């Protein structure tokens, strides 16, 4: 298989950005796990809360797409670049599932997604440029942050919302696998102060996208 030129890579990255940000543009490779759960009744407050949580998770997947694309752009080893692309493809399922659930909840994705995509893409490209060891470490640290949010959301979802719960449980399993794989591939373990800084940044994202 021939290597992609810079122009080919640019076109692929623009295509990914459009599929990530344009509603209903992406397609999942796996069936939505929510389809096996029964619909439920909500009061308005519960419905808004469930939608807010799923909007956060959707934006998290937007950021994941951008991070992986940015890292694949500057990764030095071909196998690391390919691993980033494969991980991004797996995350597309999460993106689509969250968007579908938001539609079921009569809600929408975050208005801030284009901003978060641009920021995450830049951070990913910078991490990749620093070196593959740190780029993979950044993947692991990011996925650990995502797992933390998913576990919290599973605790605070309305108890009757089994459709959202089914999605988040599969997402959590996948994200834990991505974090472990990144470390096994040679990723660096980030110091606690870096992880603390990432936690603060993630709080900004969650607080803003819950409503916007």
C-alpha angles and dihedrals in degrees: 000000000000120000117252119253121231089259091052090050091049092051091048092050093049089049090051092049092052093047089049098047104033112082115251092002097115126070126211122230094208131051116264107261089214089072090075093056126081121247116250141200123256136186113230095262093051091047093051091047094051090047091049091053093047090048089055090050092048091052089048088058091048088055091047091054091050094046093051093046092049092048093048089054094061103025110127102207117064092222091055091048090051091048090054091051092048092049090050090053091052090050090056088076090059091048093053095043093052091048091050091050092050089054090052088052090052090245138114142231121268120287087217096062096104090054094048091046092054094047093046093048090053092048091048093050090049092049091050092049092053091060142291093260091058093038091057089044089054090053091053093047092047093048090050089055090050091050090052091054093045093052090050092048091051087057097049102037114114102272093235093055097099094153094062090040092055090054095047094048092056091044091053092052091050095046093050088052092051092050092050093046092051092054093045089052089060104275118162120244106239119229118255094253091057091049090049090054091050089051091055092050091050090053089059090054095047096047094050100042095046088079105012 
